[in-house]
Amino acid sequence: MPALVAASVALNLACGLFLFMPIAQGRHFDSIPQGNWYGYYALLPAFYCSLIALFYKVSSCLSEGGDAIARVISSLGKYSFGIYLIHVFYLEIFADNWKNIYGFDHWYFYPILFASTLAVSYGLVRLISLIPGAEWIIGTSVKRKMQTNQQKS
């Protein structure tokens, strides 16, 4: 696990250096040199593979406990397909409005975008799950899958 964490952090820093250093130096997002994008895109496959493996390992370790973190991760997992389906609509609305008001060249745009997208998408999926037949809209719930598997046995 430490090697996976180190690899993921190193790739994250490398990708960040290509794109976010010009922004930290006061340039606008649109003025990042084209060569920086090539390096960024070359590192993306390795970055995403290590990041997915890291998230899987961390979430499996955290979900084994019975504390609040385990319940949050289990709940996110239960509604992950619905979150995936809904997040794109929120991103379109939020990103367009943010761009019109502030632009994309602020460093805090991405953490705010991530946190708000996760929170709003999760909240909407929880609300939709209260509607009868919601599994046809946001996917089958974990509880329903477990009941189906028990009936097959």
N, C-alpha and C positions, 0 to 999 in steps of 0.2 A: 504493500500500500504506500509506503513512503516514496518509492521510486515513481509510482503513478502520480502521486501528488506533485512531486518535483518536476516530472515531465509536463504535466498539465500547466503548472505555474510558469515554467520556462516558455512553453509555447504561447501562453496567454501574454506574457511580457513581450515576446518577440512580435506577435501580431499587433500589440498595442504600440510598440515603438514605431512600426511602419505608418500607422494612421494617426495616432493620438499625439505623438510628439509635435508634429506641425501645428496642431490645434493648441497645444500647451505653449507653443512659441508665439501665439497670437495670430496665427493664420486662420482664415475661414475654412470650413469643411470643403467648400468647392475649389479651394486653391491648393489642395494637396497634390504634389507632383505625381504624374502618371506612374513613374517608377515605383513609388511607394505602394500603389495598388497591386502591382505585379508580385512583389514580395509577400504582401498580405494574402493574396489569393493562392500563392504557392504553399503557404503554411496552413491554410484552412483545413484541408482534409486530415492532416495529422492532429491538428488542434481539436477538431470536433471528435475524432475517434478517442483521443485521450480524455476529453471532457466527458463524453458519454460514459466511458468506463469508470471514471472518477465518480460521477454522479451516481452510477449504479452501485458502486462499492459503498459510498457514503450513505446512500439511502437504505441499503440492505442492513448496514450496521446500525443505523439510527432506528429503523422500523422494528428491530428485534426487541427493543425495550418496551415497557408499558407506560411510559411517561407521556407528557403533552406533545413532545416532538414526534413520537411514534404515531400518535393519533393524527397530527397534522399531515404527516407524510402519507399515512394510510388514506386519509380523506382526499388528499391531492391525487393519489393514485386511483382512487375510486372514480373521481370525476375528471381524470386526465383527458379522456377522449372528448368529452364535452367542452373542456377548456380549450383544447386544440381547435375544435370547430368554431368556437365563438371568438377567440382572441383576435382573429383577422379583422372582424368588423370593428372591434374597439380600436385596433391599431390604425385603421384607416381614418376613423373619426379623430382620435387623439393626435396622431402624427400630423394630419392636415391642419388642425387647429393650432397646434404648437408651432408649426412652421410659419403659419400666417402671423402669429403673434411674436414669437421669439427667434425663429430660425433653428437650424440643427447644429450650429457650431458651438453650443454651450456644453461643457463636459458633463453637467448634471442631467442632461436630457435622457441619457440611456439608463441610469439607475431609476429615475422617475418613471420612464417608460416601462421598464421591467416590472417594478413594484405595482404600478397602477394597472397594468395589463393583467397581471396575475390576480390581483385583488378583485377587479371588476369582473373578469371572466369567471373566476371561482364563484363570486356572489351570484352572477346571472345563472350559472349552471345549477347552483343550489336552489334558486328560485324556480327554475324550469323543472327541476326534479320533483317538485311538489305537485306538478300537473299530472293527472292520470294519463298514462301512456307516454310518459316522458322518455322512456327508454328508446322510443322510435325517433326521438329528436336528438338526444345527447348520448345515445349508446346504452348498452345493457349495464346495469349496476352490478357491483361485485356481489351483493347479496343475492340477486337474481341468478347470477352465474353459479353460485354455490348451491342454491336450491336445485337448479337444473342438473348439476353434476351429481348430487345426492340421489336424485330420482333415477338417474341412469344406472347407478350402482346396484 
